[in-house]
Amino acid sequence: MPQVESEVTRYRRVWRFVAVINFPMQLSAASPPSPGSPFPHSLRRNSRIPSNATIEISGISVSLKKWPGSPFPPESVGDMNEAAALIIITEDDNINHAQEIITPILDSVLDFLSFQLQSAIRVMQLEAIDITPPISEGMERDYSTFPPPLGYPSPKSLSAFPPAVNTNYYPDLSFCAKSCSPHGRSALRWYVKAIASPLVIDKFIFLWIALEILRSASKVSIKSPYIAMCGHEIPTCPVCGQPTLKEEMGKSIKMFLIDNLGIEESDADELWRLRQLLHGSNDLSFDDVEKLIGMDVILHEAVNNALKYELGFPQDAPPFISSKEGLMLSHFALGGKRQLNSIDLMLT
């Protein structure tokens, strides 16, 4: 008969988050080389997980240790990796609020570990569970988990299912024989990189590169005279008398989106604002990346239409991209109650 915890009298509860991550191992010689060979007869994998690694970030405990639970399948953890546990403990009355607290800490730790190990560390599973004292094996506690194989999506690695598309059942091979401009061929390659990437941020960047190539091919351009730092306009060079006209990239791109591709002005403004992530204006937090999700499919539809024109495809024929349905993230979480087990006590 499972024990049921008594009602917690304290307002704040203790939440333990365990992120199971793929941790790179090191290869070393397990035996000396065979006679006449420079290579060792056999190799062994060595763990690189430090022992007793615990730090405090903004008053929150963060620990790193070997994962003591059931092994993860090789296709999840990787041949040259082992499973490690990042343990973060915080207090809050609500599990969702607690996750908001630890998310930037978890993402920062993952980034710094990835940099030191020169390997992208990902979370194969993230579980949060209430460990408010007293605890014992068999107690039922609230929990939530991002289960494998998708695991927990770092904001910079958010992925989404492809948008709604409409294509011909059979592709027309004759289009492949058509000659196209260098701009069209270059934009097409970046477009294909975009549809190949499941990551929201990568897709946006690749689509934007294709858009700028296609805008350049369209000759849509807004130019204005040079404006000095003091704010005065200098229409001509005071030395040679030549006009100081300079292309305004932002206005030109937005004009192309609105006039040529039928994008709403407000969406064109937002797309240009989000484009500034290429210059570091976006720190890739959840809030920042979520703003990309709705705009990603609008940009996708716009570039698809511009590319059809550049490649000589009829505008009223497939392929079509529908931006009305938006995008759906390909990660999910489960939650409810479960019994505490021996692994929980070991990690506490």
TORFI-409928 format. One record per residue (C-alpha): residue number from 1; residue in one letter; x, y, z. Coordinates in nm, 2 decimals, always signed. Layout:
<torros>
+------+------+--------+--------+--------+
! resi ! resn !      u !      v !      w !
+------+------+--------+--------+--------+
!  NUM !    A !      X !      Y !      Z !
...
+------+------+--------+--------+--------+
</torros>
This chain:
<torros>
+------+------+--------+--------+--------+
! resi ! resn !      u !      v !      w !
+------+------+--------+--------+--------+
!    1 !    M !  +0.00 !  +0.00 !  +0.00 !
!    2 !    P !  +0.17 !  +0.32 !  -0.11 !
!    3 !    Q !  +0.22 !  +0.59 !  +0.15 !
!    4 !    V !  +0.04 !  +0.92 !  +0.08 !
!    5 !    E !  +0.21 !  +1.23 !  +0.21 !
!    6 !    S !  +0.03 !  +1.44 !  +0.46 !
!    7 !    E !  -0.07 !  +1.79 !  +0.35 !
!    8 !    V !  +0.23 !  +2.01 !  +0.34 !
!    9 !    T !  +0.19 !  +2.29 !  +0.58 !
!   10 !    R !  +0.46 !  +2.51 !  +0.44 !
!   11 !    Y !  +0.37 !  +2.74 !  +0.16 !
!   12 !    R !  +0.69 !  +2.67 !  -0.03 !
!   13 !    R !  +0.78 !  +2.33 !  -0.15 !
!   14 !    V !  +1.12 !  +2.19 !  -0.24 !
!   15 !    W !  +1.16 !  +2.08 !  -0.61 !
!   16 !    R !  +1.44 !  +1.87 !  -0.74 !
!   17 !    F !  +1.51 !  +1.89 !  -1.12 !
!   18 !    V !  +1.72 !  +1.61 !  -1.26 !
!   19 !    A !  +1.85 !  +1.66 !  -1.62 !
!   20 !    V !  +1.99 !  +1.35 !  -1.76 !
!   21 !    I !  +2.25 !  +1.46 !  -2.01 !
!   22 !    N !  +2.49 !  +1.30 !  -2.27 !
!   23 !    F !  +2.84 !  +1.34 !  -2.13 !
!   24 !    P !  +3.15 !  +1.28 !  -2.35 !
!   25 !    M !  +3.40 !  +1.01 !  -2.25 !
!   26 !    Q !  +3.77 !  +0.99 !  -2.33 !
!   27 !    L !  +3.94 !  +0.71 !  -2.52 !
!   28 !    S !  +4.27 !  +0.58 !  -2.39 !
!   29 !    A !  +4.49 !  +0.28 !  -2.45 !
!   30 !    A !  +4.38 !  -0.03 !  -2.25 !
!   31 !    S !  +4.68 !  -0.24 !  -2.36 !
!   32 !    P !  +5.02 !  -0.17 !  -2.52 !
!   33 !    P !  +5.06 !  -0.18 !  -2.90 !
!   34 !    S !  +5.12 !  -0.51 !  -3.07 !
!   35 !    P !  +5.48 !  -0.57 !  -3.19 !
!   36 !    G !  +5.55 !  -0.36 !  -3.49 !
!   37 !    S !  +5.23 !  -0.15 !  -3.46 !
!   38 !    P !  +5.20 !  +0.21 !  -3.34 !
!   39 !    F !  +4.84 !  +0.15 !  -3.23 !
!   40 !    P !  +4.73 !  +0.00 !  -2.89 !
!   41 !    H !  +4.58 !  -0.35 !  -2.91 !
!   42 !    S !  +4.26 !  -0.23 !  -2.74 !
!   43 !    L !  +4.10 !  +0.09 !  -2.61 !
!   44 !    R !  +3.89 !  +0.18 !  -2.31 !
!   45 !    R !  +3.64 !  +0.45 !  -2.24 !
!   46 !    N !  +3.71 !  +0.67 !  -1.94 !
!   47 !    S !  +3.46 !  +0.88 !  -1.75 !
!   48 !    R !  +3.51 !  +1.25 !  -1.75 !
!   49 !    I !  +3.23 !  +1.33 !  -1.49 !
!   50 !    P !  +3.39 !  +1.50 !  -1.19 !
!   51 !    S !  +3.32 !  +1.36 !  -0.85 !
!   52 !    N !  +3.16 !  +1.57 !  -0.58 !
!   53 !    A !  +3.08 !  +1.85 !  -0.82 !
!   54 !    T !  +2.84 !  +2.10 !  -0.66 !
!   55 !    I !  +2.81 !  +2.47 !  -0.70 !
!   56 !    E !  +2.57 !  +2.74 !  -0.61 !
!   57 !    I !  +2.42 !  +2.98 !  -0.87 !
!   58 !    S !  +2.20 !  +3.27 !  -0.75 !
!   59 !    G !  +2.15 !  +3.08 !  -0.43 !
!   60 !    I !  +2.04 !  +2.76 !  -0.60 !
!   61 !    S !  +2.23 !  +2.43 !  -0.57 !
!   62 !    V !  +2.35 !  +2.27 !  -0.89 !
!   63 !    S !  +2.53 !  +1.93 !  -0.88 !
!   64 !    L !  +2.68 !  +1.70 !  -1.14 !
!   65 !    K !  +2.72 !  +1.33 !  -1.10 !
!   66 !    K !  +2.69 !  +1.00 !  -1.28 !
!   67 !    W !  +2.34 !  +0.89 !  -1.36 !
!   68 !    P !  +2.25 !  +0.61 !  -1.12 !
!   69 !    G !  +1.93 !  +0.50 !  -1.29 !
!   70 !    S !  +1.85 !  +0.26 !  -1.57 !
!   71 !    P !  +2.08 !  +0.30 !  -1.87 !
!   72 !    F !  +1.97 !  +0.50 !  -2.17 !
!   73 !    P !  +1.98 !  +0.33 !  -2.52 !
!   74 !    P !  +2.30 !  +0.40 !  -2.72 !
!   75 !    E !  +2.10 !  +0.58 !  -2.99 !
!   76 !    S !  +2.00 !  +0.84 !  -2.73 !
!   77 !    V !  +2.32 !  +0.88 !  -2.53 !
!   78 !    G !  +2.57 !  +0.82 !  -2.82 !
!   79 !    D !  +2.85 !  +0.57 !  -2.85 !
!   80 !    M !  +3.12 !  +0.79 !  -2.70 !
!   81 !    N !  +2.90 !  +0.94 !  -2.42 !
!   82 !    E !  +2.77 !  +0.83 !  -2.09 !
!   83 !    A !  +2.46 !  +0.95 !  -1.90 !
!   84 !    A !  +2.52 !  +1.21 !  -1.63 !
!   85 !    A !  +2.28 !  +1.38 !  -1.39 !
!   86 !    L !  +2.26 !  +1.76 !  -1.35 !
!   87 !    I !  +2.06 !  +1.81 !  -1.02 !
!   88 !    I !  +1.91 !  +2.15 !  -0.95 !
!   89 !    I !  +1.71 !  +2.21 !  -0.63 !
!   90 !    T !  +1.49 !  +2.51 !  -0.57 !
!   91 !    E !  +1.19 !  +2.61 !  -0.36 !
!   92 !    D !  +0.85 !  +2.74 !  -0.48 !
!   93 !    D !  +0.48 !  +2.68 !  -0.42 !
!   94 !    N !  +0.43 !  +2.58 !  -0.79 !
!   95 !    I !  +0.61 !  +2.34 !  -1.01 !
!   96 !    N !  +0.57 !  +2.56 !  -1.32 !
!   97 !    H !  +0.71 !  +2.86 !  -1.14 !
!   98 !    A !  +1.00 !  +2.65 !  -1.01 !
!   99 !    Q !  +1.08 !  +2.55 !  -1.37 !
!  100 !    E !  +1.08 !  +2.91 !  -1.48 !
!  101 !    I !  +1.34 !  +2.98 !  -1.20 !
!  102 !    I !  +1.58 !  +2.70 !  -1.30 !
!  103 !    T !  +1.55 !  +2.72 !  -1.68 !
!  104 !    P !  +1.81 !  +3.00 !  -1.73 !
!  105 !    I !  +2.04 !  +2.83 !  -1.48 !
!  106 !    L !  +2.01 !  +2.49 !  -1.66 !
!  107 !    D !  +2.06 !  +2.65 !  -2.00 !
!  108 !    S !  +2.37 !  +2.84 !  -1.88 !
!  109 !    V !  +2.53 !  +2.53 !  -1.73 !
!  110 !    L !  +2.47 !  +2.33 !  -2.05 !
!  111 !    D !  +2.63 !  +2.61 !  -2.26 !
!  112 !    F !  +2.94 !  +2.63 !  -2.03 !
!  113 !    L !  +2.98 !  +2.25 !  -2.02 !
!  114 !    S !  +2.94 !  +2.23 !  -2.40 !
!  115 !    F !  +3.21 !  +2.49 !  -2.45 !
!  116 !    Q !  +3.45 !  +2.32 !  -2.21 !
!  117 !    L !  +3.39 !  +1.98 !  -2.36 !
!  118 !    Q !  +3.36 !  +2.11 !  -2.72 !
!  119 !    S !  +3.05 !  +1.89 !  -2.76 !
!  120 !    A !  +2.68 !  +1.99 !  -2.77 !
!  121 !    I !  +2.53 !  +1.87 !  -2.44 !
!  122 !    R !  +2.16 !  +1.80 !  -2.46 !
!  123 !    V !  +1.90 !  +1.69 !  -2.21 !
!  124 !    M !  +1.77 !  +1.34 !  -2.28 !
!  125 !    Q !  +1.53 !  +1.36 !  -2.00 !
!  126 !    L !  +1.42 !  +1.63 !  -1.75 !
!  127 !    E !  +1.22 !  +1.54 !  -1.44 !
!  128 !    A !  +1.10 !  +1.76 !  -1.16 !
!  129 !    I !  +0.96 !  +1.61 !  -0.84 !
!  130 !    D !  +0.85 !  +1.74 !  -0.50 !
!  131 !    I !  +1.10 !  +1.64 !  -0.24 !
!  132 !    T !  +0.97 !  +1.85 !  +0.05 !
!  133 !    P !  +1.08 !  +1.68 !  +0.38 !
!  134 !    P !  +1.00 !  +1.44 !  +0.52 !
!  135 !    I !  +1.04 !  +1.19 !  +0.23 !
!  136 !    S !  +1.06 !  +0.81 !  +0.22 !
!  137 !    E !  +1.04 !  +0.55 !  -0.05 !
!  138 !    G !  +0.68 !  +0.48 !  -0.16 !
!  139 !    M !  +0.54 !  +0.83 !  -0.09 !
!  140 !    E !  +0.34 !  +0.98 !  -0.37 !
!  141 !    R !  +0.46 !  +1.32 !  -0.49 !
!  142 !    D !  +0.38 !  +1.57 !  -0.77 !
!  143 !    Y !  +0.61 !  +1.55 !  -1.07 !
!  144 !    S !  +0.65 !  +1.64 !  -1.43 !
!  145 !    T !  +0.89 !  +1.51 !  -1.70 !
!  146 !    F !  +1.01 !  +1.57 !  -2.05 !
!  147 !    P !  +1.07 !  +1.21 !  -2.15 !
!  148 !    P !  +1.31 !  +1.05 !  -2.39 !
!  149 !    P !  +1.37 !  +1.03 !  -2.68 !
!  150 !    L !  +1.28 !  +1.40 !  -2.74 !
!  151 !    G !  +1.38 !  +1.51 !  -2.39 !
!  152 !    Y !  +1.39 !  +1.87 !  -2.28 !
!  153 !    P !  +1.43 !  +2.14 !  -2.54 !
!  154 !    S !  +1.68 !  +2.41 !  -2.46 !
!  155 !    P !  +1.55 !  +2.74 !  -2.59 !
!  156 !    K !  +1.82 !  +2.76 !  -2.85 !
!  157 !    S !  +1.73 !  +2.41 !  -2.97 !
!  158 !    L !  +1.35 !  +2.44 !  -2.98 !
!  159 !    S !  +1.22 !  +2.24 !  -3.28 !
!  160 !    A !  +0.88 !  +2.23 !  -3.44 !
!  161 !    F !  +0.69 !  +2.01 !  -3.68 !
!  162 !    P !  +0.69 !  +2.13 !  -4.05 !
!  163 !    P !  +0.42 !  +2.38 !  -4.15 !
!  164 !    A !  +0.11 !  +2.28 !  -4.34 !
!  165 !    V !  +0.21 !  +2.24 !  -4.71 !
!  166 !    N !  +0.03 !  +2.17 !  -5.04 !
!  167 !    T !  +0.24 !  +2.01 !  -5.31 !
!  168 !    N !  +0.17 !  +1.83 !  -5.64 !
!  169 !    Y !  +0.14 !  +1.45 !  -5.59 !
!  170 !    Y !  +0.40 !  +1.39 !  -5.86 !
!  171 !    P !  +0.68 !  +1.65 !  -5.90 !
!  172 !    D !  +0.74 !  +1.78 !  -6.25 !
!  173 !    L !  +1.09 !  +1.69 !  -6.35 !
!  174 !    S !  +1.09 !  +1.94 !  -6.64 !
!  175 !    F !  +1.13 !  +2.22 !  -6.39 !
!  176 !    C !  +1.47 !  +2.08 !  -6.30 !
!  177 !    A !  +1.59 !  +2.14 !  -6.66 !
!  178 !    K !  +1.50 !  +2.51 !  -6.65 !
!  179 !    S !  +1.79 !  +2.76 !  -6.62 !
!  180 !    C !  +1.77 !  +3.00 !  -6.33 !
!  181 !    S !  +1.96 !  +3.30 !  -6.22 !
!  182 !    P !  +2.26 !  +3.27 !  -5.98 !
!  183 !    H !  +2.04 !  +3.46 !  -5.73 !
!  184 !    G !  +1.76 !  +3.20 !  -5.77 !
!  185 !    R !  +2.00 !  +2.90 !  -5.74 !
!  186 !    S !  +2.17 !  +3.05 !  -5.43 !
!  187 !    A !  +1.84 !  +3.13 !  -5.26 !
!  188 !    L !  +1.71 !  +2.78 !  -5.34 !
!  189 !    R !  +2.01 !  +2.62 !  -5.16 !
!  190 !    W !  +1.95 !  +2.83 !  -4.84 !
!  191 !    Y !  +1.57 !  +2.75 !  -4.87 !
!  192 !    V !  +1.65 !  +2.37 !  -4.88 !
!  193 !    K !  +1.87 !  +2.41 !  -4.57 !
!  194 !    A !  +1.58 !  +2.58 !  -4.40 !
!  195 !    I !  +1.33 !  +2.30 !  -4.47 !
!  196 !    A !  +1.60 !  +2.04 !  -4.37 !
!  197 !    S !  +1.65 !  +2.20 !  -4.02 !
!  198 !    P !  +1.40 !  +2.11 !  -3.74 !
!  199 !    L !  +1.53 !  +2.39 !  -3.52 !
!  200 !    V !  +1.32 !  +2.71 !  -3.52 !
!  201 !    I !  +1.61 !  +2.95 !  -3.49 !
!  202 !    D !  +1.82 !  +2.78 !  -3.77 !
!  203 !    K !  +1.52 !  +2.77 !  -4.00 !
!  204 !    F !  +1.45 !  +3.14 !  -3.94 !
!  205 !    I !  +1.81 !  +3.23 !  -4.02 !
!  206 !    F !  +1.83 !  +3.02 !  -4.34 !
!  207 !    L !  +1.50 !  +3.16 !  -4.46 !
!  208 !    W !  +1.62 !  +3.51 !  -4.39 !
!  209 !    I !  +1.93 !  +3.46 !  -4.59 !
!  210 !    A !  +1.73 !  +3.33 !  -4.89 !
!  211 !    L !  +1.49 !  +3.63 !  -4.85 !
!  212 !    E !  +1.78 !  +3.88 !  -4.87 !
!  213 !    I !  +1.92 !  +3.71 !  -5.18 !
!  214 !    L !  +1.57 !  +3.73 !  -5.35 !
!  215 !    R !  +1.52 !  +4.09 !  -5.25 !
!  216 !    S !  +1.85 !  +4.18 !  -5.41 !
!  217 !    A !  +1.75 !  +4.00 !  -5.73 !
!  218 !    S !  +1.42 !  +4.20 !  -5.73 !
!  219 !    K !  +1.59 !  +4.54 !  -5.74 !
!  220 !    V !  +1.36 !  +4.67 !  -5.48 !
!  221 !    S !  +1.56 !  +4.93 !  -5.30 !
!  222 !    I !  +1.51 !  +5.24 !  -5.09 !
!  223 !    K !  +1.80 !  +5.49 !  -5.08 !
!  224 !    S !  +1.84 !  +5.80 !  -4.88 !
!  225 !    P !  +2.11 !  +6.07 !  -4.84 !
!  226 !    Y !  +2.38 !  +6.03 !  -4.57 !
!  227 !    I !  +2.28 !  +6.16 !  -4.23 !
!  228 !    A !  +2.57 !  +6.27 !  -4.00 !
!  229 !    M !  +2.59 !  +6.18 !  -3.63 !
!  230 !    C !  +2.47 !  +6.53 !  -3.55 !
!  231 !    G !  +2.14 !  +6.45 !  -3.74 !
!  232 !    H !  +2.20 !  +6.68 !  -4.04 !
!  233 !    E !  +2.14 !  +6.54 !  -4.38 !
!  234 !    I !  +2.42 !  +6.57 !  -4.63 !
!  235 !    P !  +2.27 !  +6.51 !  -4.98 !
!  236 !    T !  +2.60 !  +6.56 !  -5.17 !
!  237 !    C !  +2.96 !  +6.51 !  -5.10 !
!  238 !    P !  +3.11 !  +6.85 !  -5.00 !
!  239 !    V !  +3.44 !  +6.76 !  -5.18 !
!  240 !    C !  +3.33 !  +6.61 !  -5.52 !
!  241 !    G !  +2.96 !  +6.69 !  -5.53 !
!  242 !    Q !  +2.85 !  +6.33 !  -5.58 !
!  243 !    P !  +2.51 !  +6.22 !  -5.42 !
!  244 !    T !  +2.56 !  +6.04 !  -5.09 !
!  245 !    L !  +2.26 !  +5.81 !  -5.15 !
!  246 !    K !  +2.29 !  +5.49 !  -4.95 !
!  247 !    E !  +2.06 !  +5.19 !  -4.95 !
!  248 !    E !  +1.85 !  +5.14 !  -4.64 !
!  249 !    M !  +1.84 !  +4.77 !  -4.59 !
!  250 !    G !  +1.55 !  +4.76 !  -4.34 !
!  251 !    K !  +1.32 !  +4.98 !  -4.54 !
!  252 !    S !  +1.41 !  +4.79 !  -4.86 !
!  253 !    I !  +1.34 !  +4.45 !  -4.71 !
!  254 !    K !  +1.01 !  +4.56 !  -4.56 !
!  255 !    M !  +0.90 !  +4.72 !  -4.89 !
!  256 !    F !  +0.98 !  +4.39 !  -5.07 !
!  257 !    L !  +0.78 !  +4.19 !  -4.81 !
!  258 !    I !  +0.48 !  +4.42 !  -4.82 !
!  259 !    D !  +0.46 !  +4.53 !  -5.19 !
!  260 !    N !  +0.60 !  +4.22 !  -5.36 !
!  261 !    L !  +0.50 !  +3.94 !  -5.12 !
!  262 !    G !  +0.18 !  +4.07 !  -4.96 !
!  263 !    I !  +0.30 !  +4.06 !  -4.60 !
!  264 !    E !  +0.11 !  +4.28 !  -4.35 !
!  265 !    E !  +0.31 !  +4.59 !  -4.25 !
!  266 !    S !  +0.30 !  +4.49 !  -3.88 !
!  267 !    D !  +0.44 !  +4.14 !  -3.97 !
!  268 !    A !  +0.71 !  +4.29 !  -4.19 !
!  269 !    D !  +0.81 !  +4.52 !  -3.90 !
!  270 !    E !  +0.82 !  +4.23 !  -3.66 !
!  271 !    L !  +1.02 !  +4.01 !  -3.90 !
!  272 !    W !  +1.28 !  +4.29 !  -3.94 !
!  273 !    R !  +1.30 !  +4.33 !  -3.56 !
!  274 !    L !  +1.35 !  +3.96 !  -3.51 !
!  275 !    R !  +1.61 !  +3.96 !  -3.78 !
!  276 !    Q !  +1.83 !  +4.16 !  -3.54 !
!  277 !    L !  +1.91 !  +3.84 !  -3.36 !
!  278 !    L !  +2.18 !  +3.79 !  -3.62 !
!  279 !    H !  +2.35 !  +4.09 !  -3.45 !
!  280 !    G !  +2.31 !  +3.96 !  -3.09 !
!  281 !    S !  +1.99 !  +4.15 !  -3.00 !
!  282 !    N !  +1.83 !  +3.82 !  -2.90 !
!  283 !    D !  +1.98 !  +3.61 !  -2.62 !
!  284 !    L !  +1.79 !  +3.30 !  -2.72 !
!  285 !    S !  +1.58 !  +3.28 !  -2.40 !
!  286 !    F !  +1.24 !  +3.10 !  -2.41 !
!  287 !    D !  +1.06 !  +3.43 !  -2.43 !
!  288 !    D !  +1.27 !  +3.54 !  -2.72 !
!  289 !    V !  +1.25 !  +3.22 !  -2.92 !
!  290 !    E !  +0.88 !  +3.18 !  -2.87 !
!  291 !    K !  +0.83 !  +3.51 !  -3.06 !
!  292 !    L !  +1.01 !  +3.35 !  -3.35 !
!  293 !    I !  +0.77 !  +3.05 !  -3.37 !
!  294 !    G !  +0.47 !  +3.24 !  -3.50 !
!  295 !    M !  +0.68 !  +3.45 !  -3.74 !
!  296 !    D !  +0.88 !  +3.16 !  -3.87 !
!  297 !    V !  +0.59 !  +3.02 !  -4.08 !
!  298 !    I !  +0.50 !  +3.37 !  -4.21 !
!  299 !    L !  +0.86 !  +3.41 !  -4.33 !
!  300 !    H !  +0.85 !  +3.06 !  -4.48 !
!  301 !    E !  +0.54 !  +3.13 !  -4.68 !
!  302 !    A !  +0.68 !  +3.46 !  -4.81 !
!  303 !    V !  +1.02 !  +3.31 !  -4.92 !
!  304 !    N !  +0.84 !  +3.02 !  -5.08 !
!  305 !    N !  +0.63 !  +3.26 !  -5.29 !
!  306 !    A !  +0.94 !  +3.48 !  -5.38 !
!  307 !    L !  +1.13 !  +3.17 !  -5.48 !
!  308 !    K !  +0.86 !  +3.04 !  -5.70 !
!  309 !    Y !  +0.87 !  +3.37 !  -5.89 !
!  310 !    E !  +1.25 !  +3.37 !  -5.92 !
!  311 !    L !  +1.25 !  +3.00 !  -6.04 !
!  312 !    G !  +0.97 !  +3.05 !  -6.29 !
!  313 !    F !  +0.70 !  +2.85 !  -6.11 !
!  314 !    P !  +0.34 !  +2.96 !  -6.15 !
!  315 !    Q !  +0.22 !  +3.16 !  -5.85 !
!  316 !    D !  -0.12 !  +2.99 !  -5.85 !
!  317 !    A !  +0.03 !  +2.64 !  -5.85 !
!  318 !    P !  +0.20 !  +2.43 !  -5.58 !
!  319 !    P !  +0.40 !  +2.43 !  -5.37 !
!  320 !    F !  +0.20 !  +2.63 !  -5.12 !
!  321 !    I !  +0.28 !  +2.71 !  -4.75 !
!  322 !    S !  +0.00 !  +2.79 !  -4.52 !
!  323 !    S !  +0.09 !  +3.04 !  -4.24 !
!  324 !    K !  -0.26 !  +3.03 !  -4.09 !
!  325 !    E !  -0.21 !  +2.71 !  -3.88 !
!  326 !    G !  +0.12 !  +2.83 !  -3.73 !
!  327 !    L !  +0.38 !  +2.59 !  -3.60 !
!  328 !    M !  +0.36 !  +2.32 !  -3.33 !
!  329 !    L !  +0.65 !  +2.24 !  -3.11 !
!  330 !    S !  +0.78 !  +1.88 !  -3.13 !
!  331 !    H !  +0.84 !  +1.85 !  -2.75 !
!  332 !    F !  +0.60 !  +1.75 !  -2.48 !
!  333 !    A !  +0.59 !  +1.70 !  -2.10 !
!  334 !    L !  +0.40 !  +1.46 !  -1.88 !
!  335 !    G !  +0.29 !  +1.51 !  -1.52 !
!  336 !    G !  +0.09 !  +1.39 !  -1.23 !
!  337 !    K !  +0.19 !  +1.20 !  -0.92 !
!  338 !    R !  +0.42 !  +0.91 !  -0.88 !
!  339 !    Q !  +0.59 !  +0.72 !  -0.59 !
!  340 !    L !  +0.93 !  +0.81 !  -0.47 !
!  341 !    N !  +1.18 !  +0.53 !  -0.53 !
!  342 !    S !  +1.53 !  +0.44 !  -0.43 !
!  343 !    I !  +1.69 !  +0.64 !  -0.71 !
!  344 !    D !  +1.50 !  +0.95 !  -0.58 !
!  345 !    L !  +1.65 !  +0.90 !  -0.24 !
!  346 !    M !  +1.99 !  +0.84 !  -0.38 !
!  347 !    L !  +1.98 !  +1.17 !  -0.58 !
!  348 !    T !  +1.85 !  +1.37 !  -0.28 !
+------+------+--------+--------+--------+
</torros>
